[in-house]
Structure formats: C-alpha cells, structure tokens
Amino acid sequence: MSEATDATAGTAEGGAIVGRAMRATTSILGAYRAFIAHTQACEECRAEGVDCDDASRLRQLWRDVKAAQ
Ligand SMILES: [Zn+2]
C-alpha cells in the first residue's frame, strides 16, 4: 500500500505552487549547504576560523540566492 505524501496530494494547481516553493527552498538550501560543506572540509577555514576566499564567495552566493527570492 502506498499513499501519496501530503506534500504532493491535492489539486494539480496547488501542487505546482508547492513545487515552485520547494525549488526555491532547495536552491537556498543548496547554496547554504555548499557553504557549510566547504567550511567543514577546508583546512584554511577550520584552522583560521574565518572565511577564506572560496568560503566568502559561497557565502555571498547564498546571500544572493536568498535575496533573489
Ligand atoms: Zn575555505
């Protein structure tokens, strides 16, 4: 037995709106995760406790994505 999840249930119109919102959230989350993943993997970020050039770019990208929503 398999039922549709609540998120995908409902009218097609409602589903499209939810889909758009989810894509927007995913892109913000994706940018945020990329930044976090970098700071956790980058020796420079971890050693210095500050953002290196790459981290600054990723942080700015995340802010840009958020601002564009
Ligand atoms: Zn770094």
N, CA, C, O and the ligand as a Tripos MOL2 file, in Angstrom:
@<TRIPOS>MOLECULE
protein
  277   275    70     0     0
PROTEIN
NO_CHARGES

@<TRIPOS>ATOM
      1 N           0.8480   -1.1890    0.0000 N.3       1 MET1
      2 CA          0.0000    0.0000    0.0000 C.3       1 MET1
      3 C           0.8850    1.2410    0.0000 C.2       1 MET1
      4 O           1.7990    1.3890    0.8120 O.2       1 MET1
      5 N           0.5800    2.1140   -0.9310 N.am      2 SER2
      6 CA          1.3930    3.3310   -0.9790 C.3       2 SER2
      7 C           0.5070    4.5370   -1.2440 C.2       2 SER2
      8 O          -0.1630    4.6270   -2.2730 O.2       2 SER2
      9 N           0.5200    5.4440   -0.3060 N.am      3 GLU3
     10 CA         -0.2750    6.6670   -0.4620 C.3       3 GLU3
     11 C           0.6390    7.8270   -0.8110 C.2       3 GLU3
     12 O           1.8090    7.8590   -0.4300 O.2       3 GLU3
     13 N           0.0770    8.7810   -1.5470 N.am      4 ALA4
     14 CA          0.8620    9.9740   -1.8620 C.3       4 ALA4
     15 C           1.1360   10.7410   -0.5700 C.2       4 ALA4
     16 O           0.3100   10.7420    0.3430 O.2       4 ALA4
     17 N           2.2660   11.3760   -0.4970 N.am      5 THR5
     18 CA          2.5590   12.1820    0.6860 C.3       5 THR5
     19 C           1.6710   13.4080    0.6840 C.2       5 THR5
     20 O           1.1510   13.7950   -0.3630 O.2       5 THR5
     21 N           1.4910   14.0190    1.8310 N.am      6 ASP6
     22 CA          0.6550   15.2130    1.9260 C.3       6 ASP6
     23 C           1.1570   16.3220    1.0130 C.2       6 ASP6
     24 O           0.3630   17.0900    0.4710 O.2       6 ASP6
     25 N           2.4390   16.4050    0.8460 N.am      7 ALA7
     26 CA          3.0230   17.4930    0.0570 C.3       7 ALA7
     27 C           2.6130   17.4100   -1.4060 C.2       7 ALA7
     28 O           2.4420   18.4370   -2.0630 O.2       7 ALA7
     29 N           2.4530   16.1970   -1.9180 N.am      8 THR8
     30 CA          2.1290   16.0480   -3.3370 C.3       8 THR8
     31 C           0.6490   15.8380   -3.5630 C.2       8 THR8
     32 O           0.1920   15.8580   -4.7060 O.2       8 THR8
     33 N          -0.1240   15.6330   -2.4830 N.am      9 ALA9
     34 CA         -1.5650   15.4460   -2.6200 C.3       9 ALA9
     35 C          -2.2350   16.7800   -2.9180 C.2       9 ALA9
     36 O          -1.6340   17.8430   -2.7590 O.2       9 ALA9
     37 N          -3.5000   16.7060   -3.3580 N.am     10 GLY10
     38 CA         -4.2170   17.9320   -3.6290 C.3      10 GLY10
     39 C          -4.3670   18.2020   -5.1000 C.2      10 GLY10
     40 O          -4.0730   17.3380   -5.9260 O.2      10 GLY10
     41 N          -4.8170   19.3810   -5.4370 N.am     11 THR11
     42 CA         -5.0560   19.7240   -6.8350 C.3      11 THR11
     43 C          -3.7470   19.8940   -7.5740 C.2      11 THR11
     44 O          -2.6970   20.1060   -6.9670 O.2      11 THR11
     45 N          -3.8190   19.7990   -8.9020 N.am     12 ALA12
     46 CA         -2.6260   19.9990   -9.7140 C.3      12 ALA12
     47 C          -2.1160   21.4330   -9.5640 C.2      12 ALA12
     48 O          -0.9110   21.6840   -9.5520 O.2      12 ALA12
     49 N          -3.0590   22.3600   -9.4500 N.am     13 GLU13
     50 CA         -2.6790   23.7670   -9.3010 C.3      13 GLU13
     51 C          -1.8740   23.9650   -8.0140 C.2      13 GLU13
     52 O          -0.8080   24.5810   -8.0170 O.2      13 GLU13
     53 N          -2.4140   23.4240   -6.9070 N.am     14 GLY14
     54 CA         -1.7260   23.5410   -5.6310 C.3      14 GLY14
     55 C          -0.3670   22.8770   -5.6790 C.2      14 GLY14
     56 O           0.6030   23.3800   -5.1120 O.2      14 GLY14
     57 N          -0.3030   21.7240   -6.3700 N.am     15 GLY15
     58 CA          0.9620   21.0160   -6.4830 C.3      15 GLY15
     59 C           2.0100   21.8370   -7.1910 C.2      15 GLY15
     60 O           3.1860   21.7980   -6.8290 O.2      15 GLY15
     61 N           1.5890   22.5950   -8.2170 N.am     16 ALA16
     62 CA          2.5450   23.4120   -8.9610 C.3      16 ALA16
     63 C           3.1210   24.5060   -8.0730 C.2      16 ALA16
     64 O           4.3120   24.8120   -8.1270 O.2      16 ALA16
     65 N           2.2440   25.0900   -7.2510 N.am     17 ILE17
     66 CA          2.7160   26.1550   -6.3530 C.3      17 ILE17
     67 C           3.6940   25.5890   -5.3340 C.2      17 ILE17
     68 O           4.7400   26.1780   -5.0620 O.2      17 ILE17
     69 N           3.3380   24.4370   -4.7760 N.am     18 VAL18
     70 CA          4.2370   23.7910   -3.8240 C.3      18 VAL18
     71 C           5.5600   23.4670   -4.5020 C.2      18 VAL18
     72 O           6.6240   23.6410   -3.9070 O.2      18 VAL18
     73 N           5.4990   22.9980   -5.7390 N.am     19 GLY19
     74 CA          6.7120   22.6600   -6.4790 C.3      19 GLY19
     75 C           7.6300   23.8590   -6.6380 C.2      19 GLY19
     76 O           8.8430   23.7510   -6.4630 O.2      19 GLY19
     77 N           7.0480   25.0000   -6.9700 N.am     20 ARG20
     78 CA          7.8580   26.2110   -7.1280 C.3      20 ARG20
     79 C           8.5230   26.5840   -5.8170 C.2      20 ARG20
     80 O           9.7120   26.8980   -5.7770 O.2      20 ARG20
     81 N           7.7370   26.5460   -4.7360 N.am     21 ALA21
     82 CA          8.2730   26.9020   -3.4250 C.3      21 ALA21
     83 C           9.3930   25.9530   -3.0220 C.2      21 ALA21
     84 O          10.4000   26.3690   -2.4500 O.2      21 ALA21
     85 N           9.2040   24.6740   -3.3280 N.am     22 MET22
     86 CA         10.2230   23.6930   -2.9570 C.3      22 MET22
     87 C          11.5060   23.9050   -3.7400 C.2      22 MET22
     88 O          12.6040   23.7610   -3.2020 O.2      22 MET22
     89 N          11.3620   24.2520   -5.0260 N.am     23 ARG23
     90 CA         12.5740   24.5030   -5.8190 C.3      23 ARG23
     91 C          13.3240   25.6980   -5.2590 C.2      23 ARG23
     92 O          14.5530   25.6850   -5.1810 O.2      23 ARG23
     93 N          12.5820   26.7410   -4.8640 N.am     24 ALA24
     94 CA         13.2190   27.9370   -4.3130 C.3      24 ALA24
     95 C          13.9530   27.5870   -3.0230 C.2      24 ALA24
     96 O          15.0920   27.9990   -2.8060 O.2      24 ALA24
     97 N          13.2710   26.8150   -2.1680 N.am     25 THR25
     98 CA         13.8870   26.4150   -0.9050 C.3      25 THR25
     99 C          15.1190   25.5730   -1.1570 C.2      25 THR25
    100 O          16.1420   25.7350   -0.4920 O.2      25 THR25
    101 N          15.0180   24.6750   -2.1190 N.am     26 THR26
    102 CA         16.1330   23.7940   -2.4150 C.3      26 THR26
    103 C          17.3500   24.5800   -2.8740 C.2      26 THR26
    104 O          18.4760   24.2470   -2.5040 O.2      26 THR26
    105 N          17.1420   25.6160   -3.6720 N.am     27 SER27
    106 CA         18.2930   26.3550   -4.1700 C.3      27 SER27
    107 C          18.9630   27.1510   -3.0490 C.2      27 SER27
    108 O          20.1880   27.2580   -3.0090 O.2      27 SER27
    109 N          18.1520   27.7140   -2.1340 N.am     28 ILE28
    110 CA         18.7360   28.4140   -0.9850 C.3      28 ILE28
    111 C          19.4870   27.4060   -0.1160 C.2      28 ILE28
    112 O          20.6200   27.6380    0.3040 O.2      28 ILE28
    113 N          18.8190   26.2850    0.1370 N.am     29 LEU29
    114 CA         19.4140   25.2440    0.9610 C.3      29 LEU29
    115 C          20.6700   24.6890    0.2930 C.2      29 LEU29
    116 O          21.6670   24.4050    0.9550 O.2      29 LEU29
    117 N          20.6040   24.5420   -1.0130 N.am     30 GLY30
    118 CA         21.7580   24.0180   -1.7420 C.3      30 GLY30
    119 C          22.9530   24.9460   -1.6150 C.2      30 GLY30
    120 O          24.0830   24.4990   -1.4150 O.2      30 GLY30
    121 N          22.6920   26.2510   -1.7350 N.am     31 ALA31
    122 CA         23.7710   27.2330   -1.6220 C.3      31 ALA31
    123 C          24.3190   27.2450   -0.1980 C.2      31 ALA31
    124 O          25.5280   27.3440    0.0140 O.2      31 ALA31
    125 N          23.4100   27.1420    0.7800 N.am     32 TYR32
    126 CA         23.8230   27.1330    2.1770 C.3      32 TYR32
    127 C          24.6540   25.8930    2.4800 C.2      32 TYR32
    128 O          25.6820   25.9580    3.1530 O.2      32 TYR32
    129 N          24.1780   24.7590    1.9630 N.am     33 ARG33
    130 CA         24.8970   23.5080    2.2200 C.3      33 ARG33
    131 C          26.2730   23.5220    1.5840 C.2      33 ARG33
    132 O          27.2300   22.9950    2.1510 O.2      33 ARG33
    133 N          26.3730   24.1220    0.4120 N.am     34 ALA34
    134 CA         27.6600   24.2060   -0.2690 C.3      34 ALA34
    135 C          28.6410   25.0150    0.5790 C.2      34 ALA34
    136 O          29.8200   24.6770    0.6820 O.2      34 ALA34
    137 N          28.1350   26.0830    1.1770 N.am     35 PHE35
    138 CA         28.9650   26.9310    2.0310 C.3      35 PHE35
    139 C          29.4000   26.1710    3.2890 C.2      35 PHE35
    140 O          30.5750   26.1700    3.6550 O.2      35 PHE35
    141 N          28.4270   25.5260    3.9410 N.am     36 ILE36
    142 CA         28.7350   24.7730    5.1580 C.3      36 ILE36
    143 C          29.6950   23.6190    4.8640 C.2      36 ILE36
    144 O          30.6400   23.3660    5.6110 O.2      36 ILE36
    145 N          29.4260   22.9260    3.7530 N.am     37 ALA37
    146 CA         30.2800   21.7930    3.3910 C.3      37 ALA37
    147 C          31.7080   22.2630    3.1690 C.2      37 ALA37
    148 O          32.6620   21.5720    3.5290 O.2      37 ALA37
    149 N          31.8500   23.4420    2.5740 N.am     38 HIS38
    150 CA         33.1920   23.9630    2.3400 C.3      38 HIS38
    151 C          33.8970   24.2770    3.6610 C.2      38 HIS38
    152 O          35.0440   23.8840    3.8690 O.2      38 HIS38
    153 N          33.1950   24.9950    4.5540 N.am     39 THR39
    154 CA         33.8420   25.3960    5.8060 C.3      39 THR39
    155 C          34.2420   24.1980    6.6470 C.2      39 THR39
    156 O          35.1860   24.2650    7.4330 O.2      39 THR39
    157 N          33.5040   23.0820    6.4710 N.am     40 GLN40
    158 CA         33.8250   21.8820    7.2490 C.3      40 GLN40
    159 C          34.9670   21.0990    6.6220 C.2      40 GLN40
    160 O          35.6720   20.3610    7.3100 O.2      40 GLN40
    161 N          35.1490   21.2590    5.3190 N.am     41 ALA41
    162 CA         36.1660   20.4760    4.6190 C.3      41 ALA41
    163 C          37.4570   21.2680    4.4010 C.2      41 ALA41
    164 O          38.5200   20.6850    4.1910 O.2      41 ALA41
    165 N          37.3580   22.5930    4.4530 N.am     42 CYS42
    166 CA         38.5010   23.4420    4.1120 C.3      42 CYS42
    167 C          39.4240   23.6280    5.3210 C.2      42 CYS42
    168 O          38.9870   24.0970    6.3720 O.2      42 CYS42
    169 N          40.6810   23.2620    5.1710 N.am     43 GLU43
    170 CA         41.6250   23.3850    6.2930 C.3      43 GLU43
    171 C          41.8420   24.8360    6.6800 C.2      43 GLU43
    172 O          41.9880   25.1570    7.8590 O.2      43 GLU43
    173 N          41.8610   25.7010    5.6940 N.am     44 GLU44
    174 CA         42.0840   27.1210    5.9670 C.3      44 GLU44
    175 C          40.9430   27.6920    6.8090 C.2      44 GLU44
    176 O          41.1750   28.3920    7.7950 O.2      44 GLU44
    177 N          39.7120   27.3850    6.4080 N.am     45 CYS45
    178 CA         38.5490   27.8760    7.1640 C.3      45 CYS45
    179 C          38.5630   27.3200    8.5890 C.2      45 CYS45
    180 O          38.2920   28.0410    9.5490 O.2      45 CYS45
    181 N          38.8810   26.0350    8.7110 N.am     46 ARG46
    182 CA         38.8560   25.4000   10.0260 C.3      46 ARG46
    183 C          39.9910   25.9010   10.8990 C.2      46 ARG46
    184 O          39.7940   26.1380   12.0910 O.2      46 ARG46
    185 N          41.1670   26.0650   10.3300 N.am     47 ALA47
    186 CA         42.3310   26.4770   11.1040 C.3      47 ALA47
    187 C          42.2190   27.9300   11.5490 C.2      47 ALA47
    188 O          42.5390   28.2680   12.6890 O.2      47 ALA47
    189 N          41.7600   28.7900   10.6320 N.am     48 GLU48
    190 CA         41.6940   30.2180   10.9320 C.3      48 GLU48
    191 C          40.3970   30.6070   11.6260 C.2      48 GLU48
    192 O          40.3440   31.6130   12.3330 O.2      48 GLU48
    193 N          39.3490   29.8100   11.4240 N.am     49 GLY49
    194 CA         38.0620   30.1510   11.9980 C.3      49 GLY49
    195 C          37.4010   31.3090   11.2790 C.2      49 GLY49
    196 O          36.4440   31.8970   11.7820 O.2      49 GLY49
    197 N          37.9090   31.6360   10.1060 N.am     50 VAL50
    198 CA         37.3090   32.7030    9.2950 C.3      50 VAL50
    199 C          37.1170   32.1840    7.8710 C.2      50 VAL50
    200 O          37.6510   31.1380    7.5000 O.2      50 VAL50
    201 N          36.3500   32.9270    7.0850 N.am     51 ASP51
    202 CA         36.0820   32.5210    5.7190 C.3      51 ASP51
    203 C          37.2910   32.8080    4.8240 C.2      51 ASP51
    204 O          37.8180   33.9200    4.8150 O.2      51 ASP51
    205 N          37.7210   31.7910    4.0720 N.am     52 CYS52
    206 CA         38.7310   32.0210    3.0540 C.3      52 CYS52
    207 C          38.0310   32.6180    1.8200 C.2      52 CYS52
    208 O          36.8260   32.8650    1.8460 O.2      52 CYS52
    209 N          38.7840   32.8440    0.7560 N.am     53 ASP53
    210 CA         38.1900   33.4570   -0.4310 C.3      53 ASP53
    211 C          37.0550   32.6190   -0.9900 C.2      53 ASP53
    212 O          36.0070   33.1480   -1.3590 O.2      53 ASP53
    213 N          37.2640   31.3090   -1.0510 N.am     54 ASP54
    214 CA         36.2210   30.4260   -1.5720 C.3      54 ASP54
    215 C          34.9780   30.4690   -0.6820 C.2      54 ASP54
    216 O          33.8510   30.5120   -1.1750 O.2      54 ASP54
    217 N          35.1980   30.4560    0.6350 N.am     55 ALA55
    218 CA         34.0720   30.4970    1.5660 C.3      55 ALA55
    219 C          33.3160   31.8150    1.4260 C.2      55 ALA55
    220 O          32.0870   31.8380    1.4950 O.2      55 ALA55
    221 N          34.0400   32.8990    1.2330 N.am     56 SER56
    222 CA         33.3920   34.1980    1.0580 C.3      56 SER56
    223 C          32.5140   34.2010   -0.1780 C.2      56 SER56
    224 O          31.4100   34.7460   -0.1700 O.2      56 SER56
    225 N          33.0220   33.5780   -1.2560 N.am     57 ARG57
    226 CA         32.2300   33.5060   -2.4900 C.3      57 ARG57
    227 C          30.9700   32.6770   -2.2780 C.2      57 ARG57
    228 O          29.8870   33.0530   -2.7240 O.2      57 ARG57
    229 N          31.1200   31.5470   -1.5940 N.am     58 LEU58
    230 CA         29.9700   30.6810   -1.3470 C.3      58 LEU58
    231 C          28.9570   31.3760   -0.4370 C.2      58 LEU58
    232 O          27.7480   31.2620   -0.6390 O.2      58 LEU58
    233 N          29.4620   32.0980    0.5670 N.am     59 ARG59
    234 CA         28.5610   32.8150    1.4750 C.3      59 ARG59
    235 C          27.8140   33.9040    0.7090 C.2      59 ARG59
    236 O          26.6180   34.1060    0.9180 O.2      59 ARG59
    237 N          28.5150   34.5990   -0.1720 N.am     60 GLN60
    238 CA         27.8840   35.6510   -0.9550 C.3      60 GLN60
    239 C          26.8450   35.0630   -1.9130 C.2      60 GLN60
    240 O          25.7740   35.6390   -2.1060 O.2      60 GLN60
    241 N          27.1670   33.9210   -2.5080 N.am     61 LEU61
    242 CA         26.2330   33.2380   -3.4160 C.3      61 LEU61
    243 C          24.9520   32.8930   -2.6680 C.2      61 LEU61
    244 O          23.8470   33.1010   -3.1700 O.2      61 LEU61
    245 N          25.1190   32.3660   -1.4660 N.am     62 TRP62
    246 CA         23.9670   32.0120   -0.6310 C.3      62 TRP62
    247 C          23.1110   33.2500   -0.3670 C.2      62 TRP62
    248 O          21.8870   33.1990   -0.4820 O.2      62 TRP62
    249 N          23.7640   34.3690   -0.0110 N.am     63 ARG63
    250 CA         23.0250   35.6090    0.2430 C.3      63 ARG63
    251 C          22.3160   36.0940   -1.0090 C.2      63 ARG63
    252 O          21.1790   36.5630   -0.9520 O.2      63 ARG63
    253 N          22.9970   35.9770   -2.1390 N.am     64 ASP64
    254 CA         22.3960   36.4160   -3.4110 C.3      64 ASP64
    255 C          21.1590   35.5940   -3.7300 C.2      64 ASP64
    256 O          20.1380   36.1310   -4.1600 O.2      64 ASP64
    257 N          21.2570   34.2710   -3.5130 N.am     65 VAL65
    258 CA         20.1240   33.3890   -3.7930 C.3      65 VAL65
    259 C          18.9530   33.7570   -2.8820 C.2      65 VAL65
    260 O          17.8040   33.8160   -3.3200 O.2      65 VAL65
    261 N          19.2630   34.0010   -1.6100 N.am     66 LYS66
    262 CA         18.2010   34.3650   -0.6700 C.3      66 LYS66
    263 C          17.5680   35.6990   -1.0620 C.2      66 LYS66
    264 O          16.3460   35.8450   -1.0250 O.2      66 LYS66
    265 N          18.3860   36.6530   -1.4290 N.am     67 ALA67
    266 CA         17.9060   37.9820   -1.7830 C.3      67 ALA67
    267 C          17.0600   37.9670   -3.0420 C.2      67 ALA67
    268 O          16.1870   38.8150   -3.2300 O.2      67 ALA67
    269 N          17.3310   36.9860   -3.9090 N.am     68 ALA68
    270 CA         16.6270   36.8970   -5.1890 C.3      68 ALA68
    271 C          15.2530   36.2610   -5.0430 C.2      68 ALA68
    272 O          14.4480   36.3010   -5.9740 O.2      68 ALA68
    273 N          14.9790   35.6710   -3.8780 N.am     69 GLN69
    274 CA         13.6840   35.0080   -3.6990 C.3      69 GLN69
    275 C          12.5830   36.0220   -3.4680 C.2      69 GLN69
    276 O          11.4230   35.6460   -3.2970 O.2      69 GLN69
    277 ZN         37.8460   27.7100    2.9410 Zn       70 ZN70
@<TRIPOS>BOND
     1     1     2 1
     2     2     3 1
     3     3     4 2
     4     3     5 am
     5     5     6 1
     6     6     7 1
     7     7     8 2
     8     7     9 am
     9     9    10 1
    10    10    11 1
    11    11    12 2
    12    11    13 am
    13    13    14 1
    14    14    15 1
    15    15    16 2
    16    15    17 am
    17    17    18 1
    18    18    19 1
    19    19    20 2
    20    19    21 am
    21    21    22 1
    22    22    23 1
    23    23    24 2
    24    23    25 am
    25    25    26 1
    26    26    27 1
    27    27    28 2
    28    27    29 am
    29    29    30 1
    30    30    31 1
    31    31    32 2
    32    31    33 am
    33    33    34 1
    34    34    35 1
    35    35    36 2
    36    35    37 am
    37    37    38 1
    38    38    39 1
    39    39    40 2
    40    39    41 am
    41    41    42 1
    42    42    43 1
    43    43    44 2
    44    43    45 am
    45    45    46 1
    46    46    47 1
    47    47    48 2
    48    47    49 am
    49    49    50 1
    50    50    51 1
    51    51    52 2
    52    51    53 am
    53    53    54 1
    54    54    55 1
    55    55    56 2
    56    55    57 am
    57    57    58 1
    58    58    59 1
    59    59    60 2
    60    59    61 am
    61    61    62 1
    62    62    63 1
    63    63    64 2
    64    63    65 am
    65    65    66 1
    66    66    67 1
    67    67    68 2
    68    67    69 am
    69    69    70 1
    70    70    71 1
    71    71    72 2
    72    71    73 am
    73    73    74 1
    74    74    75 1
    75    75    76 2
    76    75    77 am
    77    77    78 1
    78    78    79 1
    79    79    80 2
    80    79    81 am
    81    81    82 1
    82    82    83 1
    83    83    84 2
    84    83    85 am
    85    85    86 1
    86    86    87 1
    87    87    88 2
    88    87    89 am
    89    89    90 1
    90    90    91 1
    91    91    92 2
    92    91    93 am
    93    93    94 1
    94    94    95 1
    95    95    96 2
    96    95    97 am
    97    97    98 1
    98    98    99 1
    99    99   100 2
   100    99   101 am
   101   101   102 1
   102   102   103 1
   103   103   104 2
   104   103   105 am
   105   105   106 1
   106   106   107 1
   107   107   108 2
   108   107   109 am
   109   109   110 1
   110   110   111 1
   111   111   112 2
   112   111   113 am
   113   113   114 1
   114   114   115 1
   115   115   116 2
   116   115   117 am
   117   117   118 1
   118   118   119 1
   119   119   120 2
   120   119   121 am
   121   121   122 1
   122   122   123 1
   123   123   124 2
   124   123   125 am
   125   125   126 1
   126   126   127 1
   127   127   128 2
   128   127   129 am
   129   129   130 1
   130   130   131 1
   131   131   132 2
   132   131   133 am
   133   133   134 1
   134   134   135 1
   135   135   136 2
   136   135   137 am
   137   137   138 1
   138   138   139 1
   139   139   140 2
   140   139   141 am
   141   141   142 1
   142   142   143 1
   143   143   144 2
   144   143   145 am
   145   145   146 1
   146   146   147 1
   147   147   148 2
   148   147   149 am
   149   149   150 1
   150   150   151 1
   151   151   152 2
   152   151   153 am
   153   153   154 1
   154   154   155 1
   155   155   156 2
   156   155   157 am
   157   157   158 1
   158   158   159 1
   159   159   160 2
   160   159   161 am
   161   161   162 1
   162   162   163 1
   163   163   164 2
   164   163   165 am
   165   165   166 1
   166   166   167 1
   167   167   168 2
   168   167   169 am
   169   169   170 1
   170   170   171 1
   171   171   172 2
   172   171   173 am
   173   173   174 1
   174   174   175 1
   175   175   176 2
   176   175   177 am
   177   177   178 1
   178   178   179 1
   179   179   180 2
   180   179   181 am
   181   181   182 1
   182   182   183 1
   183   183   184 2
   184   183   185 am
   185   185   186 1
   186   186   187 1
   187   187   188 2
   188   187   189 am
   189   189   190 1
   190   190   191 1
   191   191   192 2
   192   191   193 am
   193   193   194 1
   194   194   195 1
   195   195   196 2
   196   195   197 am
   197   197   198 1
   198   198   199 1
   199   199   200 2
   200   199   201 am
   201   201   202 1
   202   202   203 1
   203   203   204 2
   204   203   205 am
   205   205   206 1
   206   206   207 1
   207   207   208 2
   208   207   209 am
   209   209   210 1
   210   210   211 1
   211   211   212 2
   212   211   213 am
   213   213   214 1
   214   214   215 1
   215   215   216 2
   216   215   217 am
   217   217   218 1
   218   218   219 1
   219   219   220 2
   220   219   221 am
   221   221   222 1
   222   222   223 1
   223   223   224 2
   224   223   225 am
   225   225   226 1
   226   226   227 1
   227   227   228 2
   228   227   229 am
   229   229   230 1
   230   230   231 1
   231   231   232 2
   232   231   233 am
   233   233   234 1
   234   234   235 1
   235   235   236 2
   236   235   237 am
   237   237   238 1
   238   238   239 1
   239   239   240 2
   240   239   241 am
   241   241   242 1
   242   242   243 1
   243   243   244 2
   244   243   245 am
   245   245   246 1
   246   246   247 1
   247   247   248 2
   248   247   249 am
   249   249   250 1
   250   250   251 1
   251   251   252 2
   252   251   253 am
   253   253   254 1
   254   254   255 1
   255   255   256 2
   256   255   257 am
   257   257   258 1
   258   258   259 1
   259   259   260 2
   260   259   261 am
   261   261   262 1
   262   262   263 1
   263   263   264 2
   264   263   265 am
   265   265   266 1
   266   266   267 1
   267   267   268 2
   268   267   269 am
   269   269   270 1
   270   270   271 1
   271   271   272 2
   272   271   273 am
   273   273   274 1
   274   274   275 1
   275   275   276 2
@<TRIPOS>SUBSTRUCTURE
     1 MET1         2 RESIDUE 1 A MET
     2 SER2         6 RESIDUE 1 A SER
     3 GLU3        10 RESIDUE 1 A GLU
     4 ALA4        14 RESIDUE 1 A ALA
     5 THR5        18 RESIDUE 1 A THR
     6 ASP6        22 RESIDUE 1 A ASP
     7 ALA7        26 RESIDUE 1 A ALA
     8 THR8        30 RESIDUE 1 A THR
     9 ALA9        34 RESIDUE 1 A ALA
    10 GLY10       38 RESIDUE 1 A GLY
    11 THR11       42 RESIDUE 1 A THR
    12 ALA12       46 RESIDUE 1 A ALA
    13 GLU13       50 RESIDUE 1 A GLU
    14 GLY14       54 RESIDUE 1 A GLY
    15 GLY15       58 RESIDUE 1 A GLY
    16 ALA16       62 RESIDUE 1 A ALA
    17 ILE17       66 RESIDUE 1 A ILE
    18 VAL18       70 RESIDUE 1 A VAL
    19 GLY19       74 RESIDUE 1 A GLY
    20 ARG20       78 RESIDUE 1 A ARG
    21 ALA21       82 RESIDUE 1 A ALA
    22 MET22       86 RESIDUE 1 A MET
    23 ARG23       90 RESIDUE 1 A ARG
    24 ALA24       94 RESIDUE 1 A ALA
    25 THR25       98 RESIDUE 1 A THR
    26 THR26      102 RESIDUE 1 A THR
    27 SER27      106 RESIDUE 1 A SER
    28 ILE28      110 RESIDUE 1 A ILE
    29 LEU29      114 RESIDUE 1 A LEU
    30 GLY30      118 RESIDUE 1 A GLY
    31 ALA31      122 RESIDUE 1 A ALA
    32 TYR32      126 RESIDUE 1 A TYR
    33 ARG33      130 RESIDUE 1 A ARG
    34 ALA34      134 RESIDUE 1 A ALA
    35 PHE35      138 RESIDUE 1 A PHE
    36 ILE36      142 RESIDUE 1 A ILE
    37 ALA37      146 RESIDUE 1 A ALA
    38 HIS38      150 RESIDUE 1 A HIS
    39 THR39      154 RESIDUE 1 A THR
    40 GLN40      158 RESIDUE 1 A GLN
    41 ALA41      162 RESIDUE 1 A ALA
    42 CYS42      166 RESIDUE 1 A CYS
    43 GLU43      170 RESIDUE 1 A GLU
    44 GLU44      174 RESIDUE 1 A GLU
    45 CYS45      178 RESIDUE 1 A CYS
    46 ARG46      182 RESIDUE 1 A ARG
    47 ALA47      186 RESIDUE 1 A ALA
    48 GLU48      190 RESIDUE 1 A GLU
    49 GLY49      194 RESIDUE 1 A GLY
    50 VAL50      198 RESIDUE 1 A VAL
    51 ASP51      202 RESIDUE 1 A ASP
    52 CYS52      206 RESIDUE 1 A CYS
    53 ASP53      210 RESIDUE 1 A ASP
    54 ASP54      214 RESIDUE 1 A ASP
    55 ALA55      218 RESIDUE 1 A ALA
    56 SER56      222 RESIDUE 1 A SER
    57 ARG57      226 RESIDUE 1 A ARG
    58 LEU58      230 RESIDUE 1 A LEU
    59 ARG59      234 RESIDUE 1 A ARG
    60 GLN60      238 RESIDUE 1 A GLN
    61 LEU61      242 RESIDUE 1 A LEU
    62 TRP62      246 RESIDUE 1 A TRP
    63 ARG63      250 RESIDUE 1 A ARG
    64 ASP64      254 RESIDUE 1 A ASP
    65 VAL65      258 RESIDUE 1 A VAL
    66 LYS66      262 RESIDUE 1 A LYS
    67 ALA67      266 RESIDUE 1 A ALA
    68 ALA68      270 RESIDUE 1 A ALA
    69 GLN69      274 RESIDUE 1 A GLN
    70 ZN70       277 GROUP 0 **** ****
